[in-house]
């Protein structure tokens, strides 16, 4: 997981939060929902990248164990 991915995901999450708040302030339910969806999408991407990183670490640990 790269720093760039982290920044992109956080930016997408913040964009969603902004949309949700603007939707709250303007009573625009569609914008609120879109903002929540953007946040969920960003969090899902982040979680997926964390799972990939954990899997890489497990593979490395297994390889190291067999190399001994």
Secondary structure, DSSP 8 states (H G I E B T S, - for coil): --HHHHHHHHHHHHHHHHHHHHHHHHT-HHHHHHHHHHHHHHHHHHHHHHHHHHHHHHHHHHHHHHH-
